[in-house]
Amino acid sequence: MPSSLYQGNGNIAYDLRRCSDHPQEEIKFFCASHDAVYCGLCNTTKHNGCQQKYIPELCKDYINSEDYKKVTAYFHSTDTTTNTILKEIENCMKKVDQLNCSQVEKLKKFRVLIIAYLDQREKELLHEIQLTRDKDLAALKKLQNSANTIKSDLSKELANVKTHEQNSSDLFIATKRAQALLDKLKYSLEDIASRTKYQEYDLQRDPLVETLLKNKDGMAQIVTSPCKINFFV
């Protein structure tokens, strides 16, 4: 829906029955060819050759229709997907912290064996590990915020649709208008799912300790690889 239909607090600020293109006109028709609801002016300018249906006659007992059931199921399905992604994001964030702790501990145990050399190199590796952790957590937190926003939008939109369940015409219009938003949110969730990952890394020791002691950049290297999460198997 156009952004102009929303108030600053996120609440919908428009008359459900008013046409988007002609606010002074009331929505009364539905075009199956374009899957659109519209007013009498649109009827003559945009849908003159279409097969038109009069909404009050079309939407009798709409709350029990397959179309409405399908959209409400779509809401629940999308909400389930959102919850799955949020859960995996939280799991990834925990694993990033656990990985950070385990690798730091591994580094410290190794340090005991080559203390003279490790003092400087330890600082360098700890900094690199911390940078990797911070980068992953920052990216995951951003995805988490986006997923929470989508979840909130879904809840608000579903609540808005359900407020019209006592009026079949209003419910039909609200449902049709909600479908476009649902498609956008579904696409956004797929994008979040494709980007939910973190860098898998391991502290790899150099077995040649004698050579290591003479090597300014030796001791170990941080090797990273993304951990891909498969949500929709």
N, C-alpha and C positions, 0 to 999 in steps of 0.2 A: 504494500500500500504506500501511497505517497507520504513522505515525511511530514507534510503539512497536516496530515490527519492526526498527528500526535501532539500532545501538550508537552511542556518541559518535564513534567514528572513521569512521563512515559504512558500516561493514560490516553485512551482513544478519545478524541474530541470532535466527533462528527455525528451527524444524524444518520443512523443506519439506513433509513429509507431514502435518503437524498442521493441523487446521482452524482458521481464523481466529476463528470464533465459538465453537468447542468445542475448545480446545487439547488436551484429554485424548483426543480422537477422531482417528482417522487418515482422511485424505481417500481416498475410494474411488470416488466417482461424479462424473459430468460431466453437466450439463444443457445441451443445445444451445439450448434456448429462452432461457435466461438467460446462456449462454456462461460458466458458472461451474463450478468444482470444489468439492466439499463432502463432508462426512462422512455417516455413517448417520443421525445426529440431524437434520442439515439435511434429509436425505432425507424424513424424516417430518414436519418442521415447516414447511419452506419450498418443497419441490419435490414434494409428494405427488402433485400432478396433472400433473407434467411427464413428458416422455419422457426417461427416465434411461438412462445407459449406464455400465457397469462399466469403470473406467479400465484395469485390467490387460488386459482383452480389447480395449478400444477402441484402445489406443496401441501395439499391436504394430508394430515397425519405424517408429515415429513419426519418427525422425530423417530418414527418406527421404520423409516425407509433404509434400504441398503446403502444408499449414498451417504446418509448421515452416520450410519454405523461404521462405514468405511473410514470416514474422516476422523471420528473419535478413536477408532483403532489406530489410525495414523498418528494421532497425538500420543497415545500410549506407547506405540512402537518407538517413536522418536525419543520419548522420555526415557524408555528403557535403554536405548542406544547411548543417550547422554549419560545415564548412570554408569553404564559399562565403561565409557571413556573416562569419566571422573574417577572411578575406582582404579583403573589402570594407571592413570596419572599419579594418583596417590601411591600406588605400589612402586612405580618408577622412582618417585621422589624418595621413598624409603630405601630402595635399593641403591640409589645414588649415595645416600648418607652411609649405608652399611658398607658399600664398596669403598667409600672414602676412609672409613675407620679401619677396615681390614688392610687396605693398602698402606696406610700410614703406619700401622702396627708392623707390617711386614718390613717396611723400610727401617723402622727403629731397631728391629732384631738384627737386620743385616748390618746396621751401623756399628753394633757391638764388635763385629769382626774386623772392621777397618776404621776404627775411630779417628785415627790421625787424618785420614783422607776424607771421611764422611762429613766432618763439620761444615765445610763449605757446600759440598754437593747436596747434603741433606736439605739445606735451605732452598737450594734451587729446585729440587724435586718436589718438596712440600709446596712450594709456590705454584708449580705447574699442576699438581694434583688439585690444589685449591681452586685454581683458575678453571680447570675442567669441571669441578663440582659446581662452582658458581654459575658457569655458563649453562650447564644442564638444568640446574634448578631454576634459573631465570627463565629459560625457554619453557620448561614444564609449568611454571607458575603462570606464565602468560596464557598457555593453552588451558590451564585450569580455570582462569578467570573468564576466558572466552566460553568455555563449556558451561560454566555457572550462569553466565549471561543468557545463553541459549535456553538453559533450563528455566530461568526466570521468565523469559519471553514466552516459552511454551505454556507455562502455568497461567500467565496473564491472558494469553490469547484464548486458551481453553475456557478460562473463567468467563471471558467476554462472550464466547459463543454460547455457553450454557445459560447466560442471563436471558437469552432470547428463546429458551425452550418452550415458553408459554405461548409464543406467537409463531406459527409455522412459517409465515412469510419472512419475518425478521430472522428466524433461525436459518432459513434457506440462504438468505442474503449473507448473513454473517459467516456461515459455513463456506460459501463460495469465496468470500473475500479472504478467509483464513487460509485457504488452500495455497495461495501464492506465497504467503509468508512461510508456511510449513515447508514448501519446496526449497526456499532459500535457506532455512535453518537446517534442513537435511543436508544440503550441499555444504554448509559451513561445518557440520559435524563430520562429514566425510573428510573434509580438509584437515580438521583437528586430528582425526584418527590417523591420517597419513603422516602427520608430523609429530606424533607422540613417540618419542624415542630418546635415548640418552647414549652417551659415549661409554662403551665398555672398555675398561683399561686394566692393565696388569703391570705390576712392577717386576721387570725381568732382570735378574741378576747376571752380572758378567762372571763366568766361572774362572776366568784367568785373573786371580786376585793380584798376583805380582805385577801383571801388566796394568791392571786397574789402578794400582797405587801411583803409577807413573803417568796415567792418562788424565788430563785435566777435565775432560768431558765424559769420563767413563762412569763406572759403578753400576748404572742402570739407565734405562730409557722408559719413558711413559709411552706405551703403545695403545692407541685408542681405536675403537670400532663401534659404530652405531648398533644399538640393540633394537631391532625392528619388532614391533608388537603387532601380531595378527589378530585383529578384532573380529572380523567377519569371515571366519573359516566355515 
